[in-house]
Amino acid sequence: MSGHDRLYGRDRKLRVAEGLLGRARGGHGGALTVVADAGMGKTALLDAAERTAAEGFRVLTAIGVPAEADVPYAGLHRLLRPLSDLVGELPPAFRAALAPLSGGEAPAPFVLYSAVCELLSLAARSGPVLCRVDDAQWLDRVTLDALAFAARRVGDEPLAIVFAARTQAPLTGIPHLRLPPLDDEASLRILQDAVGDALGTELAEEVVDLASGCALAVRELAGGLTAAQLSGGAPPPRALPPGSVLRTLFRHRHLRLTPGAQRLVLMVAADEWLGAATVARAARTAGIGAREIEAARESGLLRLADHAVAGDDAVVVRDRLVRSSLWAEASRAERRAAHALLAQVLVQDWQRPSLIWHRAALSGEADDRIADELAEAASRSRRAGRYGDSWQAWQRAAALTSERGARADRLLAAATDAWAGGRARRARAVLRQVRPLDRDGTRAGRAELLRGEIEAGSGSPATAVPMLRDAAERLAETDGALALTALMWAAEAADAAGDHTAYAEIAERAAHLPGVPATPRADLMRAHLAGMAATFRGRYAEAAPLLGRAVRLGEALAGGAVGESGEPGESGESGDHSDDSAAQAWAALAALALGDGRARALAAGAVASARLRGDAPAESYALAIAARCETLLGHPPVPVAACHEGLRLARATGQHGHAAEQLAALALVAGFNGDRDAAHRHLEALSGGADRRGLTGADRRGLIRAAAFGAWAPACLDLAADRPGDAAARLRLPGGAGLAHPLARLLAAPHLVEALAYTGHRQRAARAAEDFTRWADATRTPGRLALARRCAALLAERDDEAAAHYTEALRLHESADAVFELARTELLFGARLRRGRRPRAAREHLRTALRIFERYGAVPWTGQARAELRAAGDAGPAPDPETAAPRTAAGPGEPPALTGLTAQQAHIARMVAEGATNREIAARLLLSPRTIDHHLRNVFTRLGIRSRVELARMIR
């Protein structure tokens, strides 16, 4: 199969098309419209579906041609010609209706449409039929209407009708499949097919970035590469080659617009985005009418997007590919006119950096004075957390800076702020400009550090580890603190990738790294690395004091922020914006390893710190840590709320590694509660089967930690469903098929002990319990000690010995405020007492377990508790249909007023009744105040009240 025949990055879309053909083969036909702009792979998708699923089909094809768009029946003539021998079998009225295909009179539309339906149905009687209609936007209207009519009526025929079009209209009522831009991995594979593996990494990244996910653009850019570019002797392309199909298409779309609309499009291309108010001012200034503005938008060259600073809709060029093509085709006079118009209409204070840039662009020369002014504006935007503005100002300042070192510093600042604003692709593109300016010095180390952080956050931790270690070595001689930070991020990436040999090497290097100032942050990092490395090696007594020190240092740092100067390299030890939040997040991870409840507060502080700065990757990372802490130490529904908030941010900013962590946490929470549907939904997304944003399977991307925690969830479901044998088998799976991460294995050990004990494998259970007990005895935290005591109870031979362990475990659970685990222990204790013929004592524990399980909507666990109660001679209260559904609010002991609220709403209502403000609730639940306000309005509506006072009165 040739490179052009291969289909990359469309697996889910291909399955949809194949499913349509499979159903048609079985006599249940259907239709589909594949929608995407030129070059996105519509035809390739249909070709692949036809190759893999259309064997035995009769294939009829029609292709829309612009020259025939105004010729009635042209498309039907091409599509139906192979069926001419069947026309004679149609009723006379239908034969007459098809006469125009051979020059006859035009019939009534309904009769024609019905005749087409009947002819296709007749063809399908001898075997399944596939009608492929490519470039449907150029079909004549009669053909399009007739085929759309038929497509809506093929449900009972072995017939599939598939359209490929650039827009869904007028194919209404037909399911459509929209093709999004390809992810970088798919684009890179297309590029390798076109050029080969000899392509340099930087050139490949630049081509993929410029192509903006368009398959045809990748091929056209690859075909236009010169020998000098391939050898690294010339810079990479900045636009599609002249005369290429796509560049010509974009130019023709532009030229078809009126002069005013053309000028508007170039003006937006000159600034990348403009607020709606600015566009209106420009239109008034240049005499551009409302219809011209609408025509520019409908051309597909522009689109609307939100912009936080402008406070309104922003008008932007569709993507970098379109912008570069239009700008490359524009004449010097057209470019100057666009800059001049923008210099007239950018009047707001926050637009001053853009104003300075466009004035400078009119002169066309480097100007250090203007560059300094732009850098100062970038610093102000950075301090205000407006990274969407600051990165662009830094980049423009760099373009006007004559001195190489200063230019590299400003490009680094631009990349840093682009990353902070959640623009990973932009950050990578800017970093590629830094490398030629300083290949061996400190700047190169800082660039490699940022590049490694981006790769780790974007879901490629194994790729990030060598980058970050290299950055540390480059920085070691000149900036020990920053080198230590690079090692810390390298260790975090190694942990995410499951490479704990590398983790140990990194921790050892950090311990002996010279030139590191003696600061609390440096001490925290070294204590954290040494403590976690010892934990992974099973040296728990050595690890505990180190991790405890990291937690204390994190608490000490939590109240102070690192310097806020916006100048490059002057924002503290590492020059980034997330020092404070990162330190708290690392301390939270240390606390989590100890089982210390302070992990939740530290993680919440990290989220708040990153959110205050507006640093999207730092917030996404902190939310991922918070999700893990809440899942393993918290109580529903807090983990669910925190995970969903983090998942939305991670997906919006391309933090696929963090998204995988959130999905694993969501799956695990659902597994703990026994919510099979939710767990499987999140696990499917984690494995890549249901994710629409390019997140491939966590294990396939090397996200071993996320995959391991996700793999724990099915075992939890098995325990909730009273299938301990299945749970034990899952938890003991070797390698990547099981819990291929030491901390996940350690945390899951109590579940493994329970499963093995209940299936009679007591020796294996004892070995698992021994390791966990050593860890618990070293950490001395109540939650871990409680679980260790529960393991001992499960393995106890005598009932009195088991009772002593269970009693102490319950005391420790209460001390740790671990309500759900307390319920699990109450259930196990009650079951042991019942089997020991102490039903009265058993009922007390089982009722407590039942109340807690009902409160959290843990349906399978509620069922187990009820079954044990019945066996102990107490049927218990009748099941409440409200509490029988997952995650409902009001269980036994809850105020009646909360009945009917969701668990999240009830949780917020209780905190309001306690006097907490929206901002305080948001901080505790790791949500935004706006989200809390939304939930609270829904609470008021459901309860029929208007104020917080009324709510407090109802609950109390």
N, C-alpha and C positions, 0 to 999 in steps of 0.2 A: 504494500500500500504506500503510495507516495505521500510526501509531507502535506500536500494540499488536501489529500483525502482524509487525513487524521482529524479527529474532532477533540479538542481539549477544553476542559472547564465547563462542559455542558452535560454532565452525566445525568443530573436530575431532569433537565429539560428533555434530554433524549428519552428517558424512561417514560415521560408523559406521552411523547409522540408514539413510542413503541406500544404503550398501553392502548392507545387509540386503535392502532392497527391490529393488535391482538383481539380486542373486543369486536372489531369489524370482521375478523376472520371467523369468529363464532356467531356471526349473524346479528350483532348489536352494533350497528354503525354509528358514526358520529362525525363531527367536524371540529376543526381547530384552526385558529389564525395565529401564526407565529409573527410577532410584531417586534421590529427593531429597525434602527436606521441602517443606512448603507454600510456594508462591510462588516457587520456584526456577526455574520455566520448563519443567517436564516437558511440559505440554500444548502450550506454544509450540514446543518442539522437535519434537514429533510433528506438529503442524500444518505446520511448515516442511518436514519430510521428506515429508509427504503432498503438499504443493504442488509440490515440486521433483522428486520421484522416483516418485510413485504414479500418474502418468497411465496410464490404461488399466486400473487395478486396480478390482475391485469392493471397496468399503470397507464393512465391517461394524463397528458401534460398540456399545460398552456402557460405561456410566459407573456406578461404584459410588456408592450413595446410603446414608448412615447409616440412614435409616428402613427400608431394605430389607435391611440386613445380616443380619437373622435370618429372612428369608423365603427358603426353599429354592427354587432354580431361577429366582429373580427376574432375575439377570444373564443366564442363558442365554435366558430368554424374550425379553429385549430384543435380545440379539445375534443370535439365530437366526430371529427373526420374518421377516426378508426372505427366508429360505430355505424358507419353509413349502411352497412349490410343489414343492420337491425331495424333501420327506420321503417322498412316495409312491413314489419310486424306490429307497428303501432296502430291504434285506431285512426280512422281517416282525419278526424279533427286535429289530432296531434301531428300526423304527417304534414298536414297543411300548415300547422303552426311553425314547423321547422323549415318550411319552404324558403324563407329569407336566406338560409345558409347557402342556397344555390341560386339566389337572385330573385326569389318570389316576393309576394306582398307581405308586409309586416302584419302580424296578427295582434290581437289584444294581449297585453302583458301577461294576464293570468293564464291564458291558454298556452302561451309560449313557455312560461315557467313550469306549468304542469307537464308539458311535453318533455322538457329537459329531465324532470324528475322521473317520468315514466321510462324514458330511454335509458337512463342510468340504472334504474331498477331492473330493466330487462337485461342489461349487460351483466348485472350482478347475479342473475340466476344461474349462470354457468361457472361462477366462482367469484371470490372477493375482488372488489375493484378499488383502486386508489386513484383519486383525482388530485393531481398536484398542480397548484396554481401559483407560480412565482411572480414576484413584482406585481402583485394584484392592484397596487395603486395606479398602474398604468393601463389596466383593462378598460375597454369601452364600457359605458354605463349599463347597456343592455346585458352584456355578459355578466358583469359583476352582480347585478340585481338578480338575474336568473340563477346563478350559482349560489348566491346567498340564500335564496328561496329554497333551493334544493338542499343546501347544507343544514337547514333547520328542520328537515323532514326525513332524515335517513336513519332514524333510531332503530327501525326493525329490518334493516337491510344489511347484507355483508358489504357495506360501502363506506369508505372513508374519504372525506373531502378536506384537504389541507391547503390553506392559503399561506403565503408568505408576503407580508406587506410592511410598509414603513409606518402605517397608521392603522388603528382599529376601524375607524369610520370608513365606509358606511357598512361594514360587516357586523352590524349590531345583532345581538341575540346569539352569537356564535362564541363559544369559549375561546379565550385568547391566551397565548403564552408569550410573555414579554421577556426578551433576552437582555439582561443587564450587561454592563461592560465586563469583560473577562478579568479575572484576578491576575496578579503579576506572575504567578506560577504558570498558568495556562499560556499567557502571552510569551513568557520566556521559552516555553517548549515550542511554540510556533516559530519563534526567532531561531532557535537551534535547528529546527528542520530546514529553515531557509538558508542559514549561513554556516551551520556546523558548530562544533564545540570550541573552535579556536577563538571565538569572539571573546574579547576581554570583558571582565566583570563590569567595569565602569561604563563602557560603551553599551553593553547589553542593558544595564539598568536605565541608562538615558533613553535608549530606543523604546523600551517598555513603558517608561514614564510618559514619553511624548505620545505614544500610540493611544494612551487613555483607554485601554481595554478593547480596542477595535482590531479584530483579527486581520482585516485587509490592510489597515494602516501599518501593522507590524511587518507584513510582507512587503509593502511598498517602501517602507523605510529601509528594510534589509536589502532590497534590490537596488536602492540608491546609494548604499555605502561605498565610499571610495577606498582605494588601496591604502591611502594615507590614513583614513579614519580607522580602517581595520587594523593597521599596524600601530596605532596610537600616536602617529605623527601629526594628525589634524584633529581639531575638536569635533565632538559628535554633532549630528544634524540638529538644527533648531526648528525645522519644519519639514513637511513632506516634500519629496522631490518635485521640481517644476514639471507640470504636465501629468502628474499622477492622477489616477481616477478620482480619488477622494478630494485632493486639493482642487481639481477642476470642478468637482461637484459643489464644494463649498463656495468657490468663486462665482459659479453660475447662480447659486441661490442668492448670493449677495448682489450680483448685477441685475437680477430680476426685480429687486426692490426699487422703489422710487429714490431719487437723489437724497431726499431728507432722511429716509429710513436707512439708506446706505451709510450716511454720515453718522447716524445714531449708533449703528452697529460698530463702526470703527471707533467711535468715542468710547463705547463700553470696552472694546478690545484693548484700548490704550490704557485703561485703568483696572481691568479685570472685573470689577463690580462697581455699581453705582446705586445709591439709594434712590427710591422712587421719587423723592422730592427733588433730588439733583437732576434726574432725567427730565422731570417736568420743567425745571428752570432752563435746562439746555434746550428743550423743545421750544420754549417761549423765545429764548435768545436767538436760536437759529431758524425760527419759523417752521418747525417740524410739527405737522398736524397729528391729531389723535389717531387717525386711520393709519398714518405712517408708523406710529409707535406700535400699533397692534400688528401691522404687517411684519415689522421687524421681529416681534415676538413669535408670530405664527410661522416664520421662516424656519424655525428650529435652530437658528444660530444663537439665540438668546434664551434664557430661562429666568424664572423668578426664584429667589432664595431668601431666607431670613437672614437678617444681619443685626447682631445684638447692639452694636454701637449706633447704627443709623436709626434704630428703633422702628423700622418699617421694612417693607419688602425691598430687597436688593435685586437689581437687574445685573445678570452676569452672562458672560459668554459661556456656551454650553460646556466646554471643556478645553483643556490646553491644546488639543489637536486642532480644534476649530479656530481657536484664537491665533495660534502660530501660523496657520494657513492663511487666514485673512490678513494678518499683519505682514506676512511675507509677500502677498500679492499687492498690497497697498503701495501706491507711489509715495515718494518723499513728500510731495505736496499734500497728499491725503493724510499722511501721518502728522505733519505739522498742523494741519487744520484741526485734527482731533485734539492734539495737545493744546492748541490755542483756545478751542472752545471749552475744554476742561479748566483751563486757567481762569476763564471768566466765571464759571458757575460753581466752583468749589469755594463756598463762602463760610462754612461752619468751622468753628475752632478745631474740632477733631479731624477736619479734612485738610488741615494745614500741611501735614507731611506730603500728601498727594499734590497739593497746590505747588509746593516747592519743587517737587519732582517734575511736574509738567512744565514749569517755567524753565527748569534746567534742561529738559529735553528739547525745548525750542532752540537753545543755544547749541546743543549737540556736542559739547565739550566737557571734559572732567573739570570739576570745580571743588577743591577741598573745602572752601568756605561753606558752600551749599551742602556738601557732604556732612560737615560737622553739624550744621543746623538740622539736617535730617536725622543724624544720630541722636541729637538731643531730644528730638520729637519721639524717636523710637524708645528712648529711655523713659520718657514720661508715659508712653503707652504701656510699656512693660511694667512700670510700677503700679499702674492702674489695673493690671491684669488683662489689658486689651491686646492679647497676643496676635489676633488676626490683623491688627494694624501694625504692631511693632515689628513683626518679622518682615513685612513688606518694606517698612521704612528702613530697617537695617540693610536689606538687600539693595535698595536703591542708593543708600548712602555708600555702600561698598562699590557700586558701579561708578560713582563719581569720585572715589578716593584714588589718589595716585600712588601712595606708598603701599608696597605689597603687604607688609606686616599688618598695617592698620586695615587694609582691605580684607585680609584673612580673618582678623578679629571680628569685623563687622559681619562677614559671611557666617562665621561661627555663631554669632549672636542671632542672626536671622534663622539659621537652622534650629538653634535651641528654642527660639520662640515659636517657630512653625510647629515644632514637636509639642511644645507646651500647649499650643492651641489645638492639638489633635490632628495636625496635618502631616502625617508621616511621609506621604509621597513628596510633599514640598520639601520637607526637611532633608530627605535623601538627595533630592535634586540639588539643593544648595550645598550640601556637604561635598558633592562631587566637584564643585567649583573650588573648594578649599584645598584639596589635595595637591594640585600643581603649585600652589603658593608656598607650601611648607610641608615637604614630604617626611622630614625626619625630626622636627622639633616638637616643642610643647603643644603647638597648635595642632599638629598631626595627632598627638595623643588625645587631646580634647575632642577632636573630630572622631577618632576611633571610639572613644568612650560613648559619645552621643550615638554613633552608628550602632554600637552594640546594644545600647538601651532600646533603640528603635526596633532592632531585630527581636530582642527578647519580648518586648511588649506586643509586637506584631505577630507573635506565635512561632518564632523560630529560635528557641533558646539554645539549641545545640550549635547553631550558627553563631550566636552571640558570644558564647563562652570564649573562643579563641580571640575574637575581636577585643573583648573587654580585658582579657589577660594581656594582650599585646599593648592595649592602651595603658595599662598599669605600668608595664616595663618602660614605655616611652616617657611616662610622667614621673617615674621614680626619682630621677636625678634632679628635677626642678620643682616638683610639687608633690611632696610626700602625702599630704592630706588627700589630694585629688586622686593620687595613685591608689590609696587605700579605698577610696570610694569606688573606683573602678573594680578593684578586687571584690568588694562587697556585692556589686551588681553581677560580677562574673559568678560568684558563688550562688547567688539567687537564681541565675540562669541555669547553672549546673544542677541545682536542686530540682528546678522545673523540668529539666531534661532527664532526670534520674541518673546523672553521672556523679556518683558520690566519691569515686576515686579522684576525679578532678576537684570536687569540693574539698576533700582533705588536703590536696596539694595547694589549693588556693588559700585555705586557712593557715597552712604552714608558712606560706610566703607572706601572708599578712602579718603574722606574729613576728617576723624578722625583717619587715620592710623598714629600711632606714629613712631618716629624715621626716618622720611623721610627728607633728607637734603633739604634745601631751594635752589633748582637749577631751572633754566628756564625750563628744561625738566619736572621736577616734577610739577611745576606750570602749565605747558601746559596740562599735563594729568588731573590734578584736575579740571582745568577750562573746559576742553573738557567734562569730565564726568558729571560735574554738569550742564553744559550748555545743553548737549544732554538730560540728564534726565529731565530737566525742559521743554525742547521742547516736549518730548514725553508725558508729563503731560498737555501740553497746556499752560504752564506758559511762554509765549513768551517774555514778557517784562523782566522777570528775566533771561531768557536764552541768550538774545542778547548780553549783555555786557560780559558775561562769554565766549561765543563763539568768540566774537571779540578779547578778550584777548588771547585766544588760537591761533587765527590766527596771531596776532602780535608776540607772542612768537615763533611760527613756523617759521615766516620770520626771526626772529633774530637767530634762530638755524640753518637756512638753509645753512649758509656759513661755519659752523664749524662742524668738525667730532669728534666723541668720540674716545678715545684712540685706538691705533692700535697694541698694544702688542699682540702677539699671545698666551701668556701663559694663561692657564685656569683661569678664574676669574679675569683677569687683563685687560679686554678690555672695561672698563668703568663701568657705573652703573649696567648694567644688564648682562655683560659677553657675549652678543651675538654680531652679526656682523651687525645688522640692526638698531641700535639706531637712527642714523641720518635720514635714510629713513623713519623709522616708525614715528618719530616725525613730519616730513613734511607731511606724509600721514594723520596723525591724525589732523594736522592743516588744511589740505585740506578738510577733512570731516566737520570740524567746519565751514570753509568758504562756503562749499556747502550748509550746513543747513541755512546759512545766505543769500544764493544767491549771494555771493561775487565772482566776477570774478577772484580774486586772488587764488581761489581753483585750477584753471587749472595750474598756474605756480608752486604752491606748490606741486601738484601731479606730474608734470613733473620733478621737482627737486628730489622728492622721487624716481622716476624711475631711474633717472640718478645716484643717490647716490648708490642705490642697484646694478645697473648694473656695476658701477665702482668697487664695491667690489666682483662682481661675485656671489652674494648671491641669488640663484634662488627663494626660497620662498619669500624673501623680495621683489624681483623684481616682482614676480607674484602678491603679495598683492598690491604693489604700482600701478601696471598696472590695477588691478581691481578697485582701487580707482580712478585712472586717467580715466578709461572708464566711470565710473559713473559721474565724473565731466564733462567730455567732452560731454557726452550724454545730460546732463541736463543743461549745461551752454554753450556748444560749438556749432560748426557749422559743417555740413557735408562738406567734407568726413573725417574730423579728427577723429570723434568717431569711424567710421568703421575701419579705419586703426589701431587705438590704440587697439580696441577690438580684432581684428584678431591677432595682435601681442601677446597680453596677453593670448588669448585663446590657441594659439600654445604652449606657454611656460607652461601654467597651465596643459594642457593635457600631455605634455612631462614629467613633473615632478610629476604628480599625485596629483596636487592641485585641486581636484574636486570642492571644495567650490568656489575657484576663477574662475574656468571654468564656473560654474553656473552663477556667477555674470557677466562674459563676455557675455554669451549667452543671459542673460536678457537684457543687455545693447544693444546688437546687435538687438534683437527683438524690443526693444523700439525705437531705431533709425529708423528701417524700418517702425515701426508703425507711427512715426512722419511724415515720408515722404510718407506714404500711400503705401509702397511697400509690398503688401500682400504676394507674394510668399516668399520673403526673411524673413518676419516676421514669417510666419508659419513654415518655415524651421528651424529657430532658436528656436522657441517655441517647436517644436517637439523634437529637441535635448535637450532642457532644461527639458522636461518632461520625457526624457529617451528613447523615441521611436526611435531615430536615432543615438544615440551615441554609438561608438564601443569601448569605453575605460572604461566601467564599471560605467559610471555616471548614476545612477538611477535618477528617477524623483526628481526635486529639493524639491517639497513639501513633498514627501515621506521621504527624507533624513533629513527633518527638516530645509532646507535652505529657511526659510520663507521669508526673505528679497528678495532673488533672485526671488522666485516664485511670490512675490507681484509685483515687478517691471515688471516681465514678463507678469503678468496678466493685466497690464496697456496697453500693446501694442494692443490687439484686440480692445479695446475701441477707441484707436487712429485711427485704420483702419476704424472703423465704422464712426467716424467723417469725415475722409477723403473721405469716400464713401457717405457722406451726409445721414447717418442713425443715427441721434442723439438719437432716442428712444432706439436703440440697445446699443449705447454707454452708455447712462444713466443706462440702466439695468445692464450692466456689471460692471460699476463703483460703483453701489450700492449693489452688491452681498455681502452677509454676510460672515464673517469668512474667512476660507482658500480658499473658492471659489472666493473671490474677492481680494481686496488690503489689505491683512492682515498684514500691517506694517504701523505705524502711519506716517512716513515720506513720504512713497509712497502715502498714502491717501491725505496728505497735498499738495504734489507737483501736484497731479492729480486734485486737487479741481477746478482750472480754467476750465479744460475740463468738469468736472461734471456740473459746473455752466452753461457752454455753452450748453451742451446737455439738461439739465433740462429746461433752458430758451426757447430753440427752441421747446420743446415739451409741453410748457404751464404749467410746474410745477414751478411756480415762487416762491412760498413760500419755497419749498425745496431748490431751487437754492439760495435764499437769505440766508438761514441758512448755506449752504456750503460756500458762499462768505464771510459771516461774520467772520468765523473762519480763513479763508485765509487772509482776510484783517487785522485782528488783528496781524497775523504773519508778514505780509508785513510792517505794521506800526511799529512793534517792530524792525525789522531788518533794515529798511530804505535803502535797496539796490534797485537801479533803476529797475533791472529786476523783482523783486518781486512786487514793487510798480506799475510797468507797468501792470502786470497781474491783480493786484487788481483793477486798474482803468478800465481794459477791462471788468472785472466782473461787475463793477458798471455800465458801459455803456450797457451791455447786459440786466441789470435789470431796466434801466432807463425807465420811462413811457413816457417822452417827448423827442422829437427828438433833441431839442437844448441842453438838459441835457446830452443825450447820446453823442452828438458831442463833448461837452466839455471834457467828460471823455475819449473818443477815441483820441482826439487831445493830451491830456496830456499823455496818454498811449504811443502814437507814439513817443513823445519827450523822454520819459523815456526808451523806447526800444532802440532808437538811442544812448542814453547815456550809456546803458548797452552793446551796440554792439550786441544785440540779433536780428540778421537779420531775421532768420526764424520766430520767434515769431512776429516780426514787420510785416512780410508778412501776417501772420494769422490775425493780428489786422487790417491791411489795407483791407483785404478781408471782414471781419465782418463790418468794418466801411462803406466800399463801398456798401455792401448789405443793410445796414440800410439807407444810403442816397438814394439809388435807390427806396427802398420801401417808403421813405418819399417824393418821386417825385422830387428828385434833381439829375437827371441823369448826368448832366455835372460834378458836384462835385464828384459824385460816380465814374465816369470813371477815374479820376486822381488817386484815391486810388486803384482801381481795376487793372489799368495798372501797378502800382508799384508792387502789389502783384503778378501779372502774371510774370513780369520779374524775380522776386526773385524765384518763384516756378520753372520756367523754368531753371534758373541757377542751381538749386539743383536737377533737374530731378524728382521733386515731382509730378508725373503724375496725380494722382487724384485731388490734389489741383490745378494744372494747369487747369484741366477740370472744376473745380468749378469756378475758376476765369474767364475763357473764357465764361462760361454760364452766369455769372453775367454781364460780359461786353456786351454780345449780348442782354441781357434783358435791359441794360442801353443804347442801341442804338449804340453800337460800336462793330463790329465783331472782331476787333483786327487783328493782323497779322496772316497769315495762320500758323497752327501748323508745327513746324520743326520736321521732322521725327527723326533727331538726338537727339533733346532735349525731344522727347516724350518717350524715353527709360530711365529707372531709372539710375540716377547717371552718366549722360553724362556731358561733361564739358562746352561747349560753349553755353551760353544763351545770351540774349540781353545784350549789353554792354561789352561783352567779346571780346578780340582781335581775329580777324579772324584766326590768326595762331594757336589758341588753338582748333579749330574745328577738331574733329577726335580723340582727346585725351580723356582718361578717366578722371573722376573728380579728382581722386588722382593725375594723371600725370599733369593735368592742374594746380592743386594747387601747386605742387612742382615746375612747370615751372615758375609760377608767383613769388614764393619766390626766385628762382635763379635769375630772372630778377631784383629783388630788391637788389641783391648782397649778399644773404645769402649763407654761405658755407654748404656743405653736413652735417657736424656735427651740425651746427645750425638748419638746417631743421629737422634733426633727433630728436633733443631735443624738437623742437616745435610740431612735429607730434607724438612723443613717439614711434619712430621706430629706428632701428639700422642704422648707416651710410651705412652699406653694402646694406640694403634694399633701401635706398635713391639712392645709386649709380645704383642699378638695374633699378629702375624706370626712372632715368635720361638717362640711355643708351637707354631705350625704347623710351623716348621722342625724343632723337636725331635721332633715326632710323626712327620714324614716320614722323618727320619734315624734314628729309634729311639734317641735319646739323651736325657739328662736334665739336662745342665749346660752352661754356657758353656765350661768347661774341655774337655769332650769335643768340643765343636764346634770349638774352636781347634785341638785335636790332630788332628782329622780333616782340616781344611783345610790345615794346615801339613804 
